[in-house]
Amino acid sequence: MKKQWMEEALRRASDYGFEALEVYAESGSHFSVKVFEGDIDTFNLATSAGVSVRGIADGKMGYAFTEILETEADLETLLKSCRDNAAINESELEPVLYRPSAETSYKEVERTPSTFFETSPAEKTKALIDLESEMLAQFPLISKINYNLYSEGRGRVEIRNTLGLDLAYESDLAYMVFAPIVRQGEETRNEHKFGLMRRFDPELLRSVAAEAAQASVAMLGASPVPSGTYRVALRYDAAVSLFEAMVSIFSAEAVEKGLSALKGKLGERIASEYLSIVENPHLKDGPASAPFDSEGVPTQLKRVVDQGVLTTFFHNLRTAAKSGVAATGNGFRGSYKSSVGISPTNFYIEPGQSSADGLLQGIGAGLLITAFDGLHAGLNAISGDFSLSARGFQIEDGKVGRPVTQITAAGNFFELLKGIRVVANDLKFESVGGNSAFGAPSLDVGVLSISGS
C-alpha cells in the first residue's frame, strides 16, 4: 500500500467522526509447487495485498477492508464503510486501539538472510521432479510418492493509527513436505516429514525426503500390542500434534468464555516440575517470529508454564482490558480481512537435558508413540480427555524395537502434563500455520492406557 494513502486515511479520521482510527496493510508473494509422478500436480505463484481499517466512533468499533486503495473514491468508500459498520455494531465490549507510550519499545528479530527467492520457480520445480526420481531409485520399496511439496512466501505488515503508532515488519518462510508410500507384499505404509529452510538447497530436500522414506520403511511389519497399561514416550512429532491441538486452553478469550480448564489456575502448578512451555516471538530464525502483533503491541518472551506453574494467558487488547492486565502481544489476525483474535508466535515445550536415546533407556520397556490420528474427533479440548488412534514402536531394553500400529491411546491431557518424567533435548518445530509455529522435544509422559490386540 502506498504510504500516502495510509497518511491520508489517518488525516481524515475526524472528518468521518472517528475518535481514533487504525490502518492495517498487508502485502506479500507466495510460491508453491507440488509434484506427482514426474509432473506438476499444483503450481501457485501469486502476489496479494490488502488494507483494513478499524475506527472508534460514538464509543463503538467499526471495521472495513479492501484490496484496492488507489484513488480518492476508494478511500472515501473504505472510511464510510467503517463508520457505517461502527453505527450498527451492537457489541457491549469497550473498543480499544493501541496507544504507544514513550517507553514502548520493539525488539529486533534476528533472521539468517534467506536466499530461496534467488532460485527461479522453474529450477525449483525441476529439483522436485528430480527428487522424486532419486527417491524411487534409492528406495526400491517406494511404490509411489504421495506428497512432494515445496512452498515459500514473504510478506510485509504495516500498522499506523491516530494514537501515534507507526510500524512495519517483513518476514519470509520456506518449507517442504514429503510423503512416500512404501509397499512390501500387500502391506503399505505412508509416513511424512516436514522441513523448514532458509535457502533453497536440493541437499536439504533430499535429507527431508530420505527421512520420510526411512520412516515409512521402518513401519513395515507393524502390528498391535496387547491391550494394557504401558510406560509411554511421545516422540517430538506426536508431542507437537497433541500440544497444538490443546493450544486454546492458554487463550484468555477461551478462559473468559469458560472453554479452558485452566480458568482460575494462574500461579498454580498444572504440570510436572520438569515441564516449561515458552512463547518466544524473538527466536532467531523462528518460523513465526515477530516484533509486534496485529494490534501493534510489542511481542514478548513468556514462560507460559514455568517448571510446571501456569504464569500467564495469551491476551489481546480487549481481553487484557477486561481482565485488568497488560496485553501480551498475542492479538493476531488471520489476514487483513479478519478480526483480531488470539494466537501465539513460536510456542514450544522447552527442551531438557536428556538425549532422546537416554529418555528411552530410562523407560526400559514400553511404547514410543510417533503419531496420533483423529485429534479433532478423539480429543476434548475443554476436559482434556482423549482416545486417539496411534502408532509408533515398542521400547525394548531401552531402545526402539518393532513397529506398532492399530492401537488407541487414552488418557487426559492435564494428567499427562502432571505425569511427565523426562523432557529430551531434541526440540523440533513440526507445525507452522498463520501467525503460529509449534515445537516440542520427545517426552516421557509416564503411564497411558493402550487398547490393542
C-alpha positions in Angstrom: 0.0 0.0 0.0 1.3 3.5 -0.8 2.2 5.3 2.4 0.4 8.5 1.3 -2.9 6.7 1.4 -2.3 5.5 5.0 -1.4 9.0 6.0 -4.5 10.4 4.2 -6.8 7.9 5.9 -5.5 8.9 9.3 -5.7 12.6 8.5 -9.3 12.3 7.5 -10.3 10.2 10.6 -12.0 13.1 12.4 -13.9 14.1 9.2 -15.7 10.8 9.4 -16.4 11.1 13.1 -13.7 8.7 14.4 -12.3 9.3 17.8 -9.4 7.0 16.8 -8.5 5.2 13.6 -6.1 2.4 12.7 -4.9 1.4 9.2 -3.5 -2.1 8.8 -1.9 -3.1 5.4 -0.6 -6.4 4.2 1.3 -7.3 1.1 3.2 -10.4 0.0 4.1 -13.0 -2.5 3.8 -16.8 -2.4 5.1 -19.7 -4.5 4.3 -23.4 -4.1 4.7 -26.4 -6.3 3.6 -30.0 -5.8 4.9 -32.8 -8.0 3.3 -36.1 -8.7 4.5 -38.9 -10.9 7.1 -36.8 -12.7 4.7 -33.9 -13.5 3.4 -30.8 -11.9 0.3 -31.5 -9.8 -0.3 -28.0 -8.5 1.6 -24.7 -9.1 0.8 -21.4 -7.5 2.7 -18.2 -8.0 0.9 -15.2 -6.7 1.1 -11.8 -5.0 -1.5 -10.3 -2.7 -2.2 -7.0 -0.9 -5.0 -5.6 1.2 -5.9 -2.9 3.6 -8.2 -2.8 6.6 -9.3 0.0 8.9 -10.6 -0.1 12.5 -12.2 3.0 13.9 -13.8 4.1 17.1 -16.9 6.3 16.7 -19.5 7.1 19.3 -18.0 4.5 21.6 -18.2 1.7 19.1 -15.7 -0.1 16.9 -16.1 -0.3 13.1 -14.3 -2.4 10.6 -13.8 -2.4 6.8 -11.3 -3.8 4.4 -10.4 -3.6 0.7 -7.9 -5.0 -1.8 -7.8 -1.7 -3.7 -6.9 1.7 -2.2 -5.6 3.8 -5.0 -8.0 6.7 -5.5 -10.0 9.3 -3.5 -13.1 7.3 -4.2 -11.5 4.1 -2.8 -10.5 5.9 0.4 -13.9 7.5 0.9 -15.7 4.2 0.4 -13.4 2.5 2.9 -13.8 5.1 5.6 -17.6 5.4 5.1 -18.0 1.6 5.3 -16.0 1.6 8.6 -18.1 4.4 10.0 -21.4 2.6 8.9 -20.2 -0.6 10.5 -19.5 1.1 13.8 -23.0 2.6 13.8 -24.6 -0.9 13.6 -22.2 -2.6 16.0 -24.2 -3.9 18.9 -21.2 -5.2 20.9 -21.1 -4.1 24.5 -17.3 -4.5 24.6 -15.3 -1.4 25.2 -13.4 -0.6 21.9 -9.7 -0.1 22.2 -6.8 0.7 19.9 -3.2 0.6 20.9 -1.6 3.8 22.2 2.2 3.5 22.5 4.0 5.4 25.3 7.4 7.0 25.4 8.7 3.8 27.0 7.2 1.5 24.3 10.0 -0.5 22.5 10.1 -3.2 19.9 12.8 -5.9 19.9 14.5 -6.6 16.6 14.0 -10.1 15.3 17.2 -11.8 14.1 17.0 -13.8 10.9 19.6 -15.5 8.8 19.2 -13.8 5.4 17.1 -16.1 3.2 18.2 -16.9 -0.4 15.4 -19.2 -1.6 13.9 -16.4 -3.7 17.1 -16.3 -5.8 16.3 -19.6 -7.4 13.6 -19.5 -10.2 10.3 -21.3 -9.9 11.3 -23.4 -12.9 14.5 -24.6 -11.2 12.6 -25.4 -8.0 10.1 -27.4 -9.9 12.8 -29.4 -11.7 14.5 -30.0 -8.4 11.3 -31.6 -7.0 10.8 -33.7 -10.1 14.4 -34.9 -9.9 14.0 -35.6 -6.2 11.1 -37.9 -7.0 13.2 -39.9 -9.4 16.1 -40.1 -7.0 14.0 -41.3 -4.1 12.3 -44.0 -6.2 15.8 -45.2 -7.3 17.3 -45.1 -3.8 14.4 -46.8 -2.0 13.1 -49.7 -4.1 10.2 -50.2 -1.6 8.7 -46.9 -2.6 5.7 -47.6 -4.9 4.5 -44.0 -5.2 5.3 -40.6 -3.8 2.0 -39.3 -2.4 3.2 -35.8 -1.4 6.1 -33.8 -2.7 5.5 -30.2 -1.9 7.7 -27.1 -1.7 6.3 -23.8 -0.5 7.7 -20.3 0.2 6.4 -16.9 0.9 7.3 -13.4 2.0 5.2 -10.7 3.5 5.1 -7.2 4.9 2.8 -5.8 7.5 2.3 -2.1 8.2 0.2 -0.6 11.1 -0.5 3.1 11.8 -3.0 4.8 13.9 -4.0 8.2 15.1 -2.7 7.4 18.6 1.0 7.5 17.5 1.5 4.0 16.2 3.7 3.7 13.1 5.2 0.2 12.5 6.3 -2.1 9.7 7.8 -5.6 9.6 8.9 -8.0 6.9 9.1 -11.8 7.1 9.7 -14.9 4.9 9.4 -18.6 5.2 10.1 -21.7 3.2 9.3 -25.4 3.8 8.8 -28.8 2.2 6.6 -31.8 2.9 7.5 -35.3 1.6 5.3 -38.4 2.0 6.2 -41.6 0.1 4.1 -44.8 0.0 6.2 -47.9 0.6 4.9 -51.4 -0.2 6.0 -54.9 0.8 3.7 -57.6 -0.5 0.2 -56.4 0.4 1.3 -54.1 3.1 1.7 -50.3 2.6 3.0 -47.6 4.9 2.9 -43.8 4.4 4.8 -41.5 6.8 5.6 -37.9 6.0 8.3 -35.4 7.1 8.3 -31.6 7.3 11.3 -29.4 6.9 11.9 -25.7 7.3 14.7 -23.9 5.3 16.3 -20.5 4.9 17.8 -21.4 1.5 16.7 -23.5 -1.5 19.2 -26.4 -1.5 18.5 -29.7 -3.2 20.5 -31.4 -0.5 18.1 -30.2 2.2 15.2 -31.5 0.1 17.0 -34.9 -0.2 17.5 -35.1 3.6 13.8 -34.5 4.3 12.7 -36.9 1.6 15.2 -39.6 2.8 14.0 -39.2 6.4 10.4 -39.7 5.2 11.3 -42.8 3.2 13.2 -44.3 6.1 10.4 -43.6 8.5 7.9 -45.3 6.1 10.1 -48.3 5.6 10.6 -48.6 9.4 6.8 -49.0 9.9 6.6 -52.1 7.7 5.6 -55.2 9.6 3.8 -53.1 12.3 1.1 -54.7 14.4 -0.8 -54.0 17.6 0.4 -54.7 21.1 -1.8 -56.4 23.7 -4.2 -54.0 25.5 -2.9 -52.8 28.8 -1.2 -50.0 30.7 2.2 -49.0 29.3 5.1 -46.7 30.0 4.9 -44.3 27.1 7.2 -41.8 25.4 5.9 -39.3 22.9 8.4 -38.5 20.1 8.6 -34.8 19.2 6.2 -35.1 16.3 3.5 -36.8 18.3 4.1 -34.4 21.2 3.7 -31.4 18.8 0.4 -32.6 17.4 -1.2 -33.2 20.9 0.2 -29.9 22.2 -1.0 -27.9 19.2 -4.5 -29.4 19.5 -4.7 -28.1 23.1 -3.3 -24.6 22.5 -6.7 -22.8 23.0 -6.5 -23.5 26.8 -3.9 -20.8 27.1 -6.1 -18.2 25.4 -7.6 -15.5 27.7 -10.6 -15.5 25.4 -11.2 -19.2 25.9 -10.8 -18.7 29.7 -13.3 -15.8 29.6 -15.9 -18.0 27.8 -15.4 -20.9 30.2 -13.8 -23.0 27.5 -10.5 -23.6 29.2 -9.9 -25.9 32.2 -7.1 -23.5 33.3 -9.6 -20.8 34.4 -8.7 -19.7 37.9 -5.4 -21.5 37.9 -2.8 -18.7 37.4 0.0 -19.2 39.7 -0.9 -22.8 40.4 1.1 -26.0 39.4 -0.6 -27.5 36.4 2.2 -29.8 35.2 5.3 -31.7 36.2 8.2 -29.6 37.5 10.2 -30.9 34.5 7.9 -29.1 32.1 8.2 -25.5 30.9 6.3 -24.1 27.9 7.7 -21.0 26.2 6.4 -18.5 23.7 9.4 -16.8 22.1 8.4 -14.3 19.4 12.1 -13.2 19.1 13.6 -16.6 18.4 16.3 -16.3 15.8 15.1 -17.8 12.6 11.9 -18.7 14.3 9.2 -19.6 11.8 6.7 -17.3 13.5 9.0 -14.6 15.0 7.5 -11.1 15.0 8.3 -7.8 16.9 4.7 -6.8 17.3 1.2 -8.3 17.0 -1.6 -7.3 14.6 -2.6 -4.5 17.0 0.8 -3.0 17.2 1.5 -4.3 20.8 5.1 -5.3 21.3 5.6 -9.1 21.5 7.4 -10.5 24.5 9.1 -13.7 25.6 6.9 -15.6 28.0 7.4 -18.7 30.1 3.7 -19.6 30.0 4.3 -22.6 32.1 7.4 -22.3 34.2 8.6 -25.6 35.8 5.0 -26.7 36.0 3.5 -23.4 37.2 1.0 -21.5 35.0 2.2 -17.9 34.8 0.0 -16.2 32.2 -2.6 -16.4 29.5 -2.4 -15.0 25.9 -4.1 -11.6 25.7 -5.1 -9.2 23.0 -6.0 -5.6 23.9 -9.7 -6.4 24.5 -9.2 -9.4 26.9 -6.4 -7.6 28.7 -8.6 -4.5 29.3 -11.4 -6.8 30.5 -9.0 -8.6 32.9 -7.2 -5.5 34.1 -3.8 -6.7 32.9 -1.3 -5.7 30.2 -1.7 -7.0 26.7 0.8 -9.8 26.0 1.3 -9.1 22.3 -0.9 -12.0 21.1 -3.6 -10.1 19.3 -3.2 -11.5 15.8 -5.3 -11.5 12.6 -5.6 -14.4 10.2 -5.3 -11.7 7.4 -6.3 -8.1 6.8 -9.8 -9.4 6.1 -10.3 -10.9 9.6 -10.9 -9.5 13.0 -8.3 -9.7 15.8 -8.1 -12.9 17.7 -5.6 -14.5 20.0 -2.7 -16.8 19.0 0.9 -17.5 19.9 4.0 -17.0 17.8 6.8 -19.6 18.3 5.2 -21.7 21.0 7.1 -24.7 22.3 8.0 -27.0 25.1 11.4 -26.1 26.4 14.0 -28.8 25.7 15.5 -30.7 28.7 19.0 -32.1 29.2 18.4 -35.8 28.3 19.1 -37.2 24.9 16.2 -38.9 23.1 18.2 -42.2 23.5 18.7 -41.5 27.2 14.9 -41.0 27.6 14.2 -44.4 26.1 16.9 -46.0 28.2 15.2 -44.6 31.3 11.9 -46.2 30.3 13.4 -49.6 29.5 10.2 -51.3 28.3 7.1 -49.5 26.9 5.9 -47.7 23.8 7.3 -44.8 21.7 4.3 -43.1 20.1 5.3 -41.2 16.9 1.9 -40.2 15.6 -1.6 -39.6 16.7 -4.6 -39.6 14.3 -8.1 -38.3 14.8 -7.2 -35.4 17.1 -10.2 -33.4 16.2 -12.6 -36.2 16.9 -10.9 -38.0 19.7 -9.7 -35.1 21.9 -11.9 -32.9 24.0 -10.0 -29.6 24.3 -12.1 -28.5 27.3 -11.9 -31.5 29.5 -8.6 -32.7 28.1 -9.9 -36.3 27.7 -8.5 -38.1 24.7 -8.9 -41.5 23.0 -6.7 -41.4 19.9 -5.5 -43.8 17.2 -1.8 -44.0 17.5 1.3 -45.7 16.0 5.0 -46.0 16.8 7.4 -48.5 18.2 7.8 -50.8 21.2 10.6 -49.8 23.5 12.7 -52.9 24.3 15.7 -52.9 26.6 15.7 -49.1 26.4 15.9 -49.0 22.6 13.5 -48.6 19.6 12.1 -52.1 18.9 9.4 -53.4 16.5 6.9 -51.1 14.8 3.4 -50.8 16.3 0.1 -49.8 14.7 -3.7 -50.1 15.2 -3.6 -49.1 18.9 -5.6 -46.5 20.8 -4.0 -44.3 23.5 -6.4 -43.0 26.1 -5.9 -40.5 28.9 -6.3 -36.9 29.9 -4.1 -34.1 28.7 -3.9 -32.3 32.0 -3.0 -35.5 33.8 -0.4 -36.3 31.1 1.2 -32.9 31.8 1.5 -33.7 35.5 2.9 -37.2 34.7 5.9 -36.0 32.6 9.1 -37.5 34.0 11.7 -36.6 31.4 12.0 -33.9 28.7 14.5 -34.7 26.0 16.7 -32.2 24.1 15.5 -32.9 20.6 13.2 -29.9 20.1 11.7 -29.6 16.6 9.1 -27.3 15.1 6.7 -29.6 13.3 3.8 -27.4 12.5 3.6 -23.9 11.0 0.4 -22.0 10.1 -1.0 -18.5 10.2 1.0 -16.5 12.8 2.0 -19.6 14.8 4.6 -22.3 15.0 4.6 -25.2 17.4 7.5 -27.2 18.6 8.3 -29.9 21.2 11.0 -32.4 22.2 10.4 -36.0 23.0 8.6 -36.6 26.3 8.5 -39.4 28.9 4.8 -39.0 29.9 4.6 -41.8 32.4 1.8 -44.3 32.0 -1.1 -44.4 29.5 -3.9 -46.9 28.8 -3.4 -48.6 25.5 -6.1 -50.6 23.6 -4.6 -53.0 21.1 -5.0 -56.7 20.3 
